[in-house]
């Protein structure tokens, strides 16, 4: 299938004036191997870039959610398109459980205000 896709792409170049002489309908096997290698190289590069983008966004948000006292699994919502922008607003506007401070009981010793 990839071989046919490469032949179709190369025939498009040939129709635009780029000269490819195949002496028939088939491209040389070396051309197919080079095309396949190029496609695999591009796919590998895209996978590496995607993995880096995920690591650079999910890991810091995982740590922020843990420090905020929110379940860190919520940081995986950043991977859902559309939800990712709303996630920052939700995280900024919710009450963080770790930041809740209770007023000390004034009747306990040591909790008297200093005048």
Secondary structure as the mmCIF struct_conf table of DSSP 4:
data_model
#
loop_
_struct_conf.conf_type_id
_struct_conf.id
_struct_conf.beg_label_comp_id
_struct_conf.beg_label_asym_id
_struct_conf.beg_label_seq_id
_struct_conf.end_label_comp_id
_struct_conf.end_label_asym_id
_struct_conf.end_label_seq_id
HELX_RH_AL_P HELX_RH_AL_P1 UNK A 2 UNK A 15
TURN_TY1_P TURN_TY1_P1 UNK A 16 UNK A 17
BEND BEND1 UNK A 23 UNK A 25
HELX_RH_AL_P HELX_RH_AL_P2 UNK A 29 UNK A 68
TURN_TY1_P TURN_TY1_P2 UNK A 69 UNK A 69
BEND BEND2 UNK A 70 UNK A 70
HELX_RH_3T_P HELX_RH_3T_P1 UNK A 72 UNK A 79
BEND BEND3 UNK A 80 UNK A 80
TURN_TY1_P TURN_TY1_P3 UNK A 81 UNK A 82
HELX_RH_AL_P HELX_RH_AL_P3 UNK A 83 UNK A 93
BEND BEND4 UNK A 94 UNK A 94
HELX_LH_PP_P HELX_LH_PP_P1 UNK A 95 UNK A 96
HELX_RH_3T_P HELX_RH_3T_P2 UNK A 97 UNK A 99
HELX_LH_PP_P HELX_LH_PP_P2 UNK A 102 UNK A 105
TURN_TY1_P TURN_TY1_P4 UNK A 106 UNK A 107
BEND BEND5 UNK A 108 UNK A 108
TURN_TY1_P TURN_TY1_P5 UNK A 109 UNK A 110
HELX_LH_PP_P HELX_LH_PP_P3 UNK A 112 UNK A 114
#
